[in-house]
Structures are given as structure tokens and as C-alpha cells.
């Protein structure tokens, strides 16, 4: 009977620790999403989308999948719109039990200002998949 109680106590403790680590990882992802959005505002889309990408990241843009950090960099450097604002808010975040993969989804607002000062605003849904890198940093692998 003592062994069953001890095993139960250990199992409950382990589950509690796992939940805590999962919650901590979710908070990390939310923080990274916020830093990513801030970098877009401060440094531009090219710098932010390259900085937060893994080497093998892929993005879905203009009905095409752009694969690899270099291709993502090239895509954003050739973008014709210079005055862009992008804001987003994750509505949901989840993390794998192994704490090395995560995903978010939510709403975004994308605003382009043309040379005459006219603004066009687009709204949509985003989905980002994050992977913890060997150095412990989170980088997106899909956006």
C-alpha cells in the first residue's frame, strides 16, 4: 500500500512539473511573438522575418511556398512596398510535450501605405509553427 501511495505521489509530482514546464514554454512563445511583432515595427519585415526564421523555414506568400532563410530574405528584399505595418495577436498557443515544437494562430492586420499616402488594410488569420533550436532559441519553421 505504501508503494502505491509513493508511486501515485511521484506521478502527480511529475505531471505537475510537466504542466509547469509546458506553461512556461507557452509564455516563451507569446513573448517571442511579441518581440517578433515589435521587430517588424522597428526594423521592417525583412529583418524580422529573416531573424526569427530557422534555416529551413518556409512561408506561404502570394500562393507560393518560399523555403529557406535565403529565399525568405530575397522575397522580402524584393518587396516593392516600403511602408508596411503588420500587427498580430496570437489567439491560441500550444507546445508539444517534448517542449521543442509549438504553434500559434490568431488574427493579423496588414496595412500598406502607397506613395500618395493612401492606405490599404488587409485582415486575416495567421498560423505559425515554432521549433526550439539547438541553442535553445525558438525560430519559426512555418508561417
C-alpha positions in Angstrom: 0.0 0.0 0.0 2.9 2.4 0.8 4.4 1.7 -2.6 1.1 2.6 -4.4 0.9 5.9 -2.5 4.5 6.7 -3.2 4.1 5.9 -6.9 1.0 8.0 -7.0 2.7 10.9 -5.4 5.6 10.7 -7.8 3.3 10.5 -10.8 1.3 13.5 -9.6 4.5 15.5 -9.0 5.9 14.6 -12.4 2.6 15.6 -14.1 2.7 18.9 -12.2 6.2 19.6 -13.2 5.4 18.8 -16.9 2.4 21.2 -16.8 4.5 23.9 -15.3 7.2 23.4 -18.0 4.6 23.4 -20.7 3.0 26.6 -19.4 6.5 28.2 -19.2 7.2 27.3 -22.8 3.8 28.8 -23.9 4.8 32.0 -22.2 8.1 31.9 -24.0 6.3 31.6 -27.4 4.0 34.5 -26.5 7.0 36.6 -25.6 8.7 35.6 -28.9 5.6 36.5 -30.9 5.5 39.9 -29.2 9.3 40.5 -29.8 8.8 39.4 -33.5 5.9 41.9 -34.0 8.0 44.7 -32.4 10.9 43.9 -34.6 8.7 44.2 -37.7 7.6 47.6 -36.5 11.1 48.8 -35.6 13.3 47.2 -38.2 11.0 46.1 -41.0 9.5 42.9 -42.3 12.6 41.7 -44.0 14.9 41.9 -40.9 12.3 40.4 -38.6 11.2 37.5 -40.8 14.8 36.6 -41.5 15.9 36.9 -37.9 13.1 34.7 -36.5 13.3 32.1 -39.2 15.0 28.8 -38.8 17.5 27.8 -41.6 14.9 25.6 -43.2 11.8 27.8 -42.6 9.0 28.1 -45.1 6.5 30.9 -45.6 3.3 30.8 -47.6 3.0 34.1 -49.6 1.2 35.0 -52.7 0.0 31.5 -53.3 3.6 30.2 -53.2 5.7 28.4 -50.6 9.1 30.1 -50.1 11.6 27.8 -48.5 14.8 28.6 -46.7 16.1 31.6 -44.9 17.9 32.9 -48.0 14.8 32.6 -50.2 12.8 34.4 -47.5 15.4 37.2 -47.3 15.3 37.5 -51.1 11.5 37.6 -51.1 11.3 40.4 -48.6 14.2 42.4 -50.1 12.5 42.5 -53.5 9.1 43.6 -52.0 8.0 46.8 -53.6 6.0 48.1 -50.7 8.2 50.1 -48.3 5.6 51.5 -45.9 4.1 48.4 -44.3 2.6 47.9 -40.9 1.9 44.4 -39.6 0.2 43.7 -36.3 -0.9 40.3 -35.0 -2.2 38.7 -31.8 -2.0 35.0 -31.1 -5.4 33.7 -30.0 -4.0 30.3 -29.2 -0.6 28.7 -28.4 0.2 25.1 -27.8 3.5 23.4 -27.1 4.5 19.7 -27.7 5.0 17.5 -24.7 8.7 17.3 -25.7 8.8 21.1 -25.4 10.6 21.5 -28.7 7.7 22.4 -31.1 4.9 24.9 -30.7 2.3 26.6 -32.8 0.2 29.7 -32.6 -2.7 31.1 -34.6 -4.6 34.3 -34.5 -5.6 37.4 -36.4 -3.4 39.9 -38.2 -3.8 43.3 -39.7 -1.5 44.2 -42.7 -1.5 47.9 -43.8 0.3 49.2 -46.9 0.8 52.9 -47.4 1.4 53.8 -51.1 3.4 56.8 -52.4 0.3 59.1 -52.3 -0.3 58.3 -48.6 -3.3 56.1 -49.4 -3.6 53.1 -47.1 -4.9 49.7 -47.8 -5.6 47.4 -44.9 -6.0 43.6 -45.1 -7.1 41.3 -42.3 -6.6 37.6 -42.0 -5.7 34.6 -39.9 -2.1 33.5 -39.3 -0.6 30.2 -38.3 3.0 29.9 -37.2 4.9 26.7 -36.3 7.9 27.2 -33.9 10.8 24.9 -33.3 13.3 25.1 -30.4 16.8 25.3 -32.0 19.9 23.5 -30.7 20.9 26.8 -28.9 17.5 26.8 -27.1 16.1 29.7 -29.1 12.7 29.5 -30.7 12.6 30.0 -34.5 9.7 29.6 -36.8 9.7 26.8 -39.4 6.3 27.7 -41.0 4.4 30.9 -41.3 
